[in-house]
């Protein structure tokens, strides 16, 4: 049986305590009330918007994409890319759905390399 996936608040609490940040200090650095952060950590409130999650990641020195995904959200720039090219991105994602994490990593590296090359008309 696979381990239970942590909800967003549990992940935040775990990362916050790893950094030895008190609830109050973390909330202050992120610009939220300690009560609100506590409720998020307990799973009583929905995660905040992606921009606030990005700030949490910054304070926690964590991967913002990981935290945004754990919150069940999508980064704004990713949504923008999909909106800009919906047909191509939908096709790409459908074809990529059966790939292994290693294959996706290879594709990501290829895309990174290709984006650095000058564009031809």
N, C-alpha and C positions, 0 to 999 in steps of 0.2 A: 504494500500500500504506500502511495506517495505521501510525503509530508504535506500538511495543510498549508496552503498558500496564505501568507500574511496579508491582512488588509492594510491599506495605506497608513492608517494611524499607528499600527504595530510597527511597521517599517520605520516610520518617522521616530517613534519612541526609541527603537533599537539603535538607530543611527545617532540620535541625540545623546543617549546615555553612553554610547561608545566614545563620543567626543567630550564626555564629562560636562555637558552643558545642563544647567538646571532648566526646568520648564520656564521659569520666569526670564532667565537670561536669553534663552532661545527665542521665546515669544517676542521679547524686546528687540532682538536683532532682526527678526523677520517682520516686525511691525504689526503684530497681532496681540490680542490679549491672552494672558496665560490661561484663563478659563476656556477660551475658544480653542486654543491648542490642546488643552487637556481633553476637551470633548472630541476633538478630531482623533487624538491618540486612542481614546476609548472606543472609537467607532460610532459615537453618538451623533456626530455631524458629518456631512459630506466633505470631501476634500475641498480645499479652496481652489480658486481659478489657477490656470497654468502659470501665469506670471508670478503669482505668490509661491507656487510650488518651486518655480525656478529659483526664487530668493531663498527658500528653505534649503534647496540643494546647494546653493552657494555657501550658506552658513555652515552646512553639514559637510562641505567638501565632498559631495556625493554627485552621482550622475543624474542630471536633471531629467534626461529621457527615461531613465529607470523609474524615478519617482512619479513623473507625469503618467507613465504607463500604469504604474501601480494604482494611481488615482482613477484609472479608467478614462483618461483624457488623451488628447492628441496635441502635440506642440503646434502652436499657431503656424510656424513656418512650414511644417509638414502638411497641414491642412491646406495652406496656400499653394503648395506645390501640386497637390492633388487637384485643387480647384482650377489651377492654371492649365493643366493637361489631363483632364479627367479620363479621356478615352485611353490614352497611352499608359497612364498610371494604373488604371483598372486592369488593363491587359497584362501589364508587367507583374502586378501583384498576383493575379490569377495564375500566371505561369510560374511564379516563384513560390507559391504556397507549399509545394511538396519538397522544397529543397531543405537540406540539412543546415544547421547553423554554420557549419564550416563552408558550405557552398555559398550561403548568403554573404558570409564574410569575404569570400573570394570575389563575388559580384560587387560588393561594396568597394573593395580595393580597386577593381577594374574601373568602376564608375568614377572613383576619385582620380585615378590616373587619366582617364579620358577627359574629365572636366578641366584638367590643368593644361591640356593641349589646345593650341589655337583652333578655333572653329573654322571650318571651310564652308563656303556658301553652297 
